[in-house]
């Protein structure tokens, strides 16, 4: 499992954060670690390390997906609304 993680780390993280020098690598390391901790990992049942540390379970993901879909639908409906008519109509 460690070898698979190292391979994924090298492939995904290092290619995303191309370090030009050793000092640049040291400077980018905190960003790389944060990015790595947010990756969804199959070995953690598609949870990220941050989610596992916060105690999330796979069932919580379903609820989060439903909430994200509801937010997307709400934003879509808000964008479709004609604000000039709704927002500028005086309330009597």
Buried (B, 14 or more C-beta within 10 A) or exposed (E): EEEEEEEBBEEBBEEEBEBEEEEEBEEBEEEBEEBBEEBEBEEBEEBBBEBBEEEBEEEEBEEEEEEEEEEEEEEEEEEEEEEEEEEEEEEE
